[in-house]
Structure formats: C-alpha cells, structure tokens
C-alpha cells in the first residue's frame, strides 16, 4: 500500500512522512447533517477535518470512517482513521496519544468526543478492516406525543408491544439475505443488483426506567443488531416494520416474505433517525480490538 502524504501549513514545498492513527469517537447525531464530508453542511467528518487542521497546523486530512451515519443518527463507538505527519511529534518524546486526545477534545468542546487514539499499521482501514458493526435502536413504549427531550434519543410508539413476537421475527434476519426491500439503493446502482448482507445477531429486550429518566418511568425496548455491514436505511426500515408487527398490524411472516420477494410496497416508512446509535465496530485485537463495550 502506498502511504499518503500531507503537507504542513508552514511548508508548501516538501511532502511529509505520515503515520496512521485510529480514533474511536462519539457524537450526538442531532448536531450534524450526517457523518460524511459535505462542504456546504456541518458533518462529523467536516468538523473532525477542520479541528485536526487547526489543532495540528496542517492541511485538512482525509478522515475515513467505519461506516456512515445519517443525519440525526448517534454514535457511541464510531471508528475513523487518519494519516498525520510524523513531524508533529518531538523526536525525544515520540507520538503521545493521550496528548493528542486531550488537544482535540479541548478544541471540539463536546461536539465530538475522542474516546481513544492509537497508532496503527498502515494497512489498517477503518471501513475495510472492520469485521462487524453493531447498532442499537431505542423505542419508548408509551402514548405519543412524549416529552420532546425523550425523542432526541428514542422513538415513542403506541404500546403495548409483543416482545416475544418481535424476537421471533428478528430471528428471521440471521444469516445472509438480500435486503433490497429494506434498503435505499445507492445512486446509479442497478435496480436488479442484490443488496446482500450477513446479520450475525438481532434481538429485542425491555428496559425498565429505574432511574426515572422519562416522565412516568416509561419502559423502553432496545433493539440490538450486529452485521458484517449494513445498507442505507436498513436498521431503521427493519425497526419500523418489527414494531408494527409487535403492535399486531402485520403478520410475523412479513419479514421473511419481503426478504424473498425484495418488494417494499406498502411497508411502513423507516423509523426516525434519532433512535439509532452505532454502539460498536469489530476489529482484531492486533489493531485495538472492538470499539465500545461490544465484543
């Protein structure tokens, strides 16, 4: 692999040697117009690039993530990699991950939090080295509308929900399937091209609000889904259908039937973005292991 090179702002003549860094980060998706870089919008990558440039006095570097999150989607354990000039660090001390973390967090002021920073091999790639991604979706089982603050991190729906029924349906997702019925197709992608994804885990559990975080201690349901990779809107589309199955509006066979037919006709719209959070990305121990609390 050819190692990319960046130039320091103080020198426009000589390219510099670089080393690859892995950054584990967290952010509130409500503050951003998505993850991917868009010059005209405030995005996670855009803020990271600008902060790295101003903090380290370099040109804005490329920042590559383990996966893109839509506008409003949160992350507790996103992973990115970035190549930084080796000359940023004094020869007698060498690279200092803790110092880099402190410096970036000071400039980011809570908009994004750097959870961990480490030097990795040049072959490490935040997206292509990842073995799996894990998302969590929170559903409040109450009568809408709920207090607005609860809907910044969850989706409030009409209960009661049949948890056993929802878990039985989720088992239909395990293994490799064509998720065309549940994904928004990439631009310019052929309509007959399969969207194959391998789901490793999918389960629902009910959480009691023992800390009284919501008015009336409204119970929440947590949907955890882990896959090698996801296509656009996949988790939110599955969540909305499974919730309606839990409400008794659709038969349990709907998910498996749509996986076979690839048809999205008359299915409910994707669940709101704010209930979705990226909670883990899986890597081998040699490059730091999984991010987040997932393993």
C-alpha positions in Angstrom: 0.0 0.0 0.0 1.3 3.5 -0.9 1.3 5.7 2.2 -0.5 9.0 1.6 1.4 12.2 2.3 0.2 15.5 3.7 1.8 18.9 3.8 2.2 21.1 6.9 0.6 24.5 6.6 4.0 26.1 7.4 5.7 24.4 4.4 4.2 24.1 1.0 7.3 22.6 -0.7 8.2 19.3 0.9 5.7 16.4 1.4 6.0 14.8 4.9 6.1 11.2 6.1 2.9 10.2 7.9 1.7 7.6 10.3 -1.8 6.2 10.5 -3.9 6.8 13.6 -7.1 5.1 14.7 -9.5 7.4 16.5 -12.6 6.0 18.4 -15.2 8.7 18.6 -18.7 9.5 19.9 -21.2 12.2 18.9 -24.8 13.3 19.1 -26.2 13.0 15.6 -28.7 15.7 16.2 -25.9 18.3 15.8 -24.8 17.1 12.4 -26.1 16.7 8.8 -24.8 13.2 8.7 -21.3 11.7 9.0 -19.8 12.0 5.5 -18.0 15.2 4.4 -20.2 17.7 2.7 -18.6 21.2 2.3 -21.9 23.0 2.5 -23.1 21.3 5.6 -21.9 20.6 9.2 -21.0 17.0 9.3 -18.9 14.8 11.6 -16.1 14.3 9.2 -16.1 18.0 8.3 -15.7 19.1 11.9 -13.0 16.5 12.5 -11.0 17.6 9.5 -11.2 21.2 10.4 -10.3 20.5 14.1 -7.3 18.3 13.2 -6.1 21.1 10.8 -6.4 23.9 13.3 -5.1 21.9 16.3 -2.1 20.5 14.5 -1.4 23.3 12.0 -1.7 21.0 8.9 -3.9 21.0 5.8 -7.3 19.3 6.3 -6.5 15.5 6.2 -8.8 12.8 4.8 -10.8 11.1 7.5 -12.2 7.6 6.8 -14.9 6.1 8.9 -16.1 2.5 9.7 -19.5 3.5 8.3 -21.6 6.4 7.5 -24.4 7.5 9.8 -27.3 9.6 8.6 -28.4 13.0 9.9 -29.7 12.5 13.4 -28.1 9.1 14.0 -25.8 8.9 17.0 -22.5 7.1 17.7 -21.0 5.9 21.0 -18.2 3.9 19.3 -17.6 5.1 15.7 -14.0 4.5 14.4 -12.1 6.6 11.9 -8.5 6.5 10.6 -6.4 9.5 9.6 -2.8 9.9 8.4 -0.9 12.5 10.3 2.7 13.8 9.7 5.3 12.2 11.9 7.0 15.6 12.3 4.1 16.8 14.5 5.8 14.9 17.4 9.1 15.7 19.0 11.8 13.1 18.4 12.7 12.8 22.1 9.1 12.1 23.2 7.6 10.4 20.2 3.8 10.3 19.5 1.6 10.9 22.5 -1.9 9.5 22.1 -3.2 11.0 25.4 -1.9 14.4 24.5 -3.5 14.3 21.0 -6.8 13.2 22.6 -6.7 16.0 25.1 -5.9 18.6 22.5 -8.6 17.5 20.1 -11.3 17.2 22.8 -10.4 20.7 24.0 -11.0 22.1 20.6 -14.1 20.0 19.8 -15.7 21.2 23.1 -18.1 18.3 23.3 -19.5 18.4 19.8 -17.5 15.2 19.1 -15.6 13.2 21.8 -12.4 11.5 21.1 -12.6 8.3 23.2 -9.3 6.8 22.2 -6.4 7.5 19.9 -3.7 5.0 18.8 -1.1 4.5 16.1 -1.9 1.5 13.8 -0.2 -0.2 10.9 -0.6 1.5 7.5 -2.7 -1.5 6.4 -5.4 -0.7 8.9 -8.5 0.7 7.3 -11.4 1.8 9.5 -14.0 0.6 7.0 -12.4 -2.4 5.2 -10.6 -3.9 8.3 -13.8 -4.0 10.3 -15.4 -7.4 10.9 -18.8 -6.2 12.0 -20.9 -3.2 13.1 -23.4 -3.1 15.9 -26.3 -0.7 16.2 -28.9 -0.1 18.9 -32.3 1.3 18.5 -34.4 2.6 21.4 -38.2 2.5 21.4 -40.3 4.1 24.2 -43.5 2.1 24.7 -45.9 5.0 25.5 -48.6 7.1 24.1 -47.3 9.7 21.6 -46.5 12.5 21.8 -43.9 12.1 24.5 -41.9 14.9 26.1 -39.7 16.3 23.4 -36.4 15.6 25.2 -37.0 11.8 25.2 -37.4 11.9 21.4 -33.8 13.1 20.8 -32.5 9.6 21.6 -35.5 7.4 21.1 -38.8 6.8 19.2 -42.1 6.9 21.1 -44.7 4.5 19.9 -48.1 3.3 21.0 -47.9 0.2 23.2 -48.3 -2.5 24.2 -45.7 -4.3 22.1 -45.4 -8.1 22.0 -41.7 -8.6 22.8 -41.8 -12.4 22.2 -43.3 -11.9 18.8 -40.7 -9.2 17.9 -37.9 -11.5 18.9 -39.3 -14.4 16.9 -39.4 -12.1 13.8 -35.9 -10.9 14.4 -34.6 -14.5 14.2 -35.6 -14.4 10.5 -32.9 -11.9 9.8 -30.0 -14.1 10.9 -27.7 -15.2 8.1 -27.1 -13.8 4.6 -30.1 -12.3 2.8 -30.9 -9.8 0.1 -32.1 -6.7 1.9 -33.4 -4.8 -1.2 -36.9 -4.5 0.5 -35.3 -2.7 3.5 -32.6 -0.5 2.0 -32.4 2.6 -0.1 -30.4 1.7 -3.2 -27.2 3.7 -3.8 -27.3 6.3 -6.6 -26.7 4.8 -10.0 -26.8 1.2 -8.7 -28.6 -1.2 -11.0 -32.2 -2.0 -9.8 -31.6 -5.7 -10.2 -28.4 -5.8 -8.2 -28.7 -7.7 -4.9 -28.0 -6.0 -1.6 -26.6 -9.0 0.3 -25.8 -8.5 4.0 -24.9 -11.0 6.7 -26.7 -10.5 10.0 -24.9 -12.0 13.0 -27.3 -11.1 15.8 -30.7 -9.5 16.2 -32.6 -9.3 19.5 -35.1 -7.1 21.5 -35.1 -6.6 25.2 -37.3 -4.5 27.5 -35.5 -2.0 29.8 -37.2 -0.6 32.9 -36.6 3.1 33.6 -35.5 2.5 37.2 -33.7 5.9 37.2 -36.8 7.8 36.2 -35.2 9.3 33.1 -38.6 9.6 31.4 -41.9 11.0 32.8 -43.8 8.2 34.5 -40.8 5.8 34.1 -41.8 4.8 30.6 -40.3 1.4 29.7 -38.0 1.2 26.7 -37.3 -1.5 24.2 -33.8 -1.9 22.9 -33.2 -3.5 19.5 -29.6 -4.7 19.1 -28.5 -5.8 15.6 -25.0 -6.8 14.5 -24.0 -7.5 10.9 -20.8 -7.6 8.8 -22.1 -4.4 7.2 -25.4 -2.5 6.6 -27.0 -0.9 3.6 -28.6 2.5 3.8 -31.8 2.7 6.0 -31.6 -1.0 6.7 -31.8 -0.9 10.6 -34.5 1.9 10.6 -36.6 0.1 8.0 -36.4 -3.2 9.9 -37.2 -1.5 13.2 -40.3 0.2 11.9 -41.8 -3.0 10.5 -40.9 -5.1 13.5 -42.5 -2.5 15.8 -45.7 -2.7 13.8 -45.6 -6.5 13.9 -45.2 -6.1 17.7 -48.4 -3.9 17.6 -50.2 -6.6 15.7 -50.5 -4.7 12.5 -48.6 -7.1 10.3 -48.2 -10.9 10.3 -44.9 -12.4 11.6 -44.1 -13.9 8.2 -43.9 -10.4 6.6 -40.1 -10.0 7.1 -39.2 -13.4 5.6 -41.6 -12.9 2.8 -40.1 -9.5 1.9 -36.6 -10.9 2.1 -37.7 -13.3 -0.6 -39.7 -11.0 -2.7 -37.5 -7.9 -2.4 -40.7 -5.8 -2.5 -41.0 -2.7 -0.3 -44.6 -1.9 -1.5 -46.8 -0.6 1.3 -44.2 -1.2 4.0 -44.0 1.5 6.8 -41.5 4.4 6.5 -38.2 3.9 8.2 -38.1 4.6 12.0 -36.9 8.1 12.9 -33.1 8.6 12.8 -32.7 9.8 16.4 -33.5 6.4 18.0 -30.5 4.8 16.2 -27.0 4.6 17.7 -23.8 3.0 16.4 -22.5 1.2 19.6 -19.6 -1.0 18.4 -17.3 -1.8 15.5 -15.4 -5.1 15.5 -11.7 -5.4 14.8 -9.0 -7.9 15.6 -7.0 -7.4 18.8 -3.9 -6.5 16.8 -5.4 -3.2 15.8 -7.0 -2.4 19.1 -10.0 -4.8 19.2 -13.7 -3.8 19.1 -14.7 -0.3 19.8 -17.3 0.4 22.5 -18.5 -2.1 25.1 -19.4 -4.7 22.4 -17.1 -7.7 22.0 
